[in-house]
Amino acid sequence: MSRVEGLTSWYSDWQGLSAAILGIGVSGFAAADSLRELGVDVTVYAPEKHTRYNKLLDAIGARYVCAYLDELCEVDVDFIVVSPGISPDNPVIKRLRDRQIPILSEIELAWRVRDKVNTCPWILITGTNGKTTTALLTGSMLAKDGARVAVCGNIGTPVLDAVRNPKGFDYFVVELSSFQLSLLPMHGNGAVKGFSSACVNLDEDHLEWHGAKELYYRAKSRVYHGTTGFCVYNLDDEETKKMVEQACVARNVRAIGFGLCVPDVGQVGIVDGILCDRAFLSARKDSALEITSVEKLEKNKLSMRHIISDVLCAVALARSVETNPLSISRALDEFCLSPHRTEVVAKEMGVMWVNDSKATNPHAVIASLSNFSRVILIFGGLMKGVDVSGIFDRFYETIKAVVVIGKNQSFVGNIKCKKIVCIPDSNDPMSEAVAAADLLATPGDTVLLSPGGSSFDQFESYEHRGNCFINAVKDLVKRK
């Protein structure tokens, strides 16, 4: 066993070790900063210069080297910390493993040193869509109950920053992407063991990175591995149930289902418009605990089907750590959905304009379309190797027309739709798309921006894409 494998605490002997961090960003810098604090000699390797991080790395005493990944096969260090954007199947990573160099991710490193201030339960959340909303909902429920909660991970705040917070926390709510999960070990001291774990839903995504649907699913399934308390799964998504059934977990772990249906014993669901818990109350065999109503959720813009599913998942996770149901209800009353998620931008002349720019894969588009009856769909972007034809087959009657954006529109030949309008690449494709949608829309229609792909071919981010849509719609409304 290497010296690194035996390091399982902030207070272990890290002093004098050398580490290479591959890639820089918020998690890479958090790893560099943490390791320097632990007395590790740190060199960060990244293919591009980052002026801001160069100065920060210099300030903490870490070196920065501008280098491409394929130049690092012979790097001589005690261990490596990799960015979640780097595949574990990358040839360079395989070569480094062949040299018996331990390879860690920021999440594994955080797990190893999680006791700096205090040790608290980790609640792990993944899913193709809705994981950020579910993490924020869960965190707000726990916080409303008086707990100190760190919502961290893929959501933006590195877990290592939460670990080093001097005030400590009662719970970590950790959002994990498939990239992060694929880097986690299944065994040994670095294997993360959540108290409660959930996969919100599952569908094809990031196939250009994972290589195959099965590998993407396998990465997601790691969220349940080693769970010590509760595995929460989606009753409306059979794949998540299979994951739980096949997971290697601690003894006496309970499987809790959630879904848009009347709950059975051991489940969280809906009865006559009331969200109910039949999983965590002692009299669950013959009664249910009321949490809130769909009517109340509607007042807070949380009543779309896929959002209610996220709410139910968060309820199950919050109840798994004995959160008071009244605190959960109050948190839901105050919760504000993040922008660019089925966000109603305007209602003008009988037409509703909805910004769902965060829908970056087909599963998210399907979830969004399920809430509307007649849609002009603005669709397109980087498709990430996923077949999108199933969306248009399933919602042929719902989609009145599709307005296609994005640089690569080759998928158009494979989709079935009553009317297709393709917007050529330009300096302002969103304004052109909104104008085209306006010509197609009649009273009773919903114009829905739900692109089904990443934004980086024409926009800086999904937020930028959504804001371009909002601005274009506002300009349109002003002119009418």
LINTANOR-V123380 format. One line per field, one symbol per residue. phi: phi as a letter, one per 40 degrees, with the letter a starting at -180 (. if undefined). burial: b if it has 24 or more other ideal C-beta (glycine too) atoms within 12 Angstrom, else e. Layout:
phi: ???
burial: ???
//
This chain:
phi: .cdcdccbadccccdgcbbbbchbicccccccccccccgccbbbbacbcbdccdccccccgbcbbcacdccbdbdbacabbbcccccccddccccccdcgccbbbcccdcccbccdbabbcbbbbbicbgccdccccccccccccgccbbcagcchcdccccdccccgbcabbbcbccccccccccbgccccbccbbabcaaacafccccgadcccccccccdccgdbbabbbcccbdcccddcccccbccgcccbcbacaccccgbbabbfgbcbbbbbcccccbabbcbabccccccbfbccdccdccccccdcccccbgcccccccccccbcbcccgbfcccabbfgbbbbcbcccbaddccdcccccbbabcccahiccfgbcbccdcccbdccccabbcbhcbbccdcbbbacabbccccacacccccccccccccbdgcbcbcacgacbccbbcaccccccccdcccccccccc
burial: eeebeebbebeeebeebbbbbbbbbbbbbbbbbbbbbbebbbbbbbeeeeeebeeebeebebbbbebebeebbebebbbbbbbbbbbbebebbeebeeeebbbbbbbbbbbbbbebeeebbbbbbbbbbbbbbbbbbbbbbbbbbebebbbbbbbebbbbbbbbbeeebbbbbbbbbbbbbbbbbeeebbbbbbbbbbbbbbbbbbbebbeebebbbbbbbbbbbbbbbbbbbbbbbebbbebbeebebeeebbbbbbbbeebebbbbbbeeebbbbbbbeeeeeeebbbbbbbebbeebbbbbbbbbbbbbbbbbbbbbbbbebebbbebbbebebbbbbbbbbbebeebbbbbbbbbbbbbbbbbbbbbbebbbbbbbbbbbebebeebbeebeebbbbbbbbbeebebbeebebebbbbbeeeeebbbbbbbbbbebbeeebbbbbbbbbbbeebbeebeebbbbbbebbeebeeee
//
